[in-house]
């Protein structure tokens, strides 16, 4: 599956095994994470990032999955599109709602402040936001840390896109 040596899931130990166990059995671990088993140190760093976002106080699981899904689509990260799409479906989004999310994130089935953040993130992936756009996010109650975290979550989709393109068979 990969052009470099990785560790099969059944041979993982310690923190790596714990990380992989966090994913719902019906989904399994995402392919880019399986690729990262080639570098235990990188996998551990990535596990820390996953842990940080899993416990995020302001950005919910569905919103984070939507951010990753939308960014993955922009970066053509097929494995991430698939995985986050399945996460969104598990979170209860219908196919029509998934289509709406892609066509107009501001009309997606989320709270108005979350819709605004999704639209902000998608636009910011292409065009740097204005001060007014940032102020609008603050007006929705997002802190600067929340806005940065949302953008970091989106930007982080570039990594698996590049790694999969480089190392996938």
Residue pairs with C-beta under 8 A, 6 or more apart in sequence:
1 31
1 34
1 168
1 169
2 34
2 35
2 38
2 167
2 168
2 169
3 167
3 168
3 169
4 35
4 38
4 167
5 38
6 34
6 35
6 37
6 38
7 16
7 37
7 38
9 20
9 29
9 34
12 20
12 37
15 44
15 47
16 37
16 40
16 43
16 44
16 47
19 29
19 33
19 43
19 47
19 50
20 29
20 33
22 50
22 54
23 29
23 30
24 90
26 90
27 83
27 86
27 87
27 90
30 79
30 80
30 83
30 160
31 79
31 83
31 160
31 164
31 168
32 77
32 79
32 80
32 159
32 160
32 163
32 164
33 43
33 46
35 160
35 163
35 164
35 167
35 168
36 42
36 43
36 46
36 163
37 43
38 167
49 156
53 59
53 64
53 149
53 153
54 61
56 64
56 149
58 142
58 143
58 146
58 149
59 67
59 146
59 149
59 150
59 153
60 114
61 87
61 91
62 88
62 91
62 92
62 93
62 110
63 110
63 114
63 117
63 118
63 150
64 153
65 84
65 87
65 88
65 91
66 84
66 88
66 101
66 105
66 108
66 110
66 118
67 118
67 121
67 150
67 153
67 154
68 80
68 84
68 153
68 154
68 156
68 157
69 80
69 81
69 84
69 85
69 87
69 88
69 101
70 101
70 102
70 105
70 118
70 121
70 122
70 154
71 77
71 121
71 122
71 125
71 153
71 154
71 155
71 156
71 157
71 158
72 78
72 80
72 81
72 84
72 157
72 160
72 161
73 81
73 102
74 122
74 125
74 126
74 157
75 157
75 158
75 161
76 161
77 157
77 158
77 160
77 161
77 164
78 164
79 160
79 164
79 168
80 157
80 160
80 161
85 98
88 98
88 101
89 98
93 101
93 109
97 108
97 109
100 107
100 108
100 109
101 108
101 109
101 118
104 119
105 115
105 118
105 119
105 121
105 122
106 115
106 116
106 118
106 119
107 115
108 114
108 115
108 118
110 118
112 140
113 140
113 141
113 142
116 136
116 137
116 140
117 137
117 140
117 142
117 146
117 147
117 150
120 129
120 133
120 136
120 137
120 147
120 150
121 150
121 151
121 154
123 129
123 133
124 133
124 151
124 154
125 154
125 155
134 147
137 146
137 147
138 144
138 147
142 150
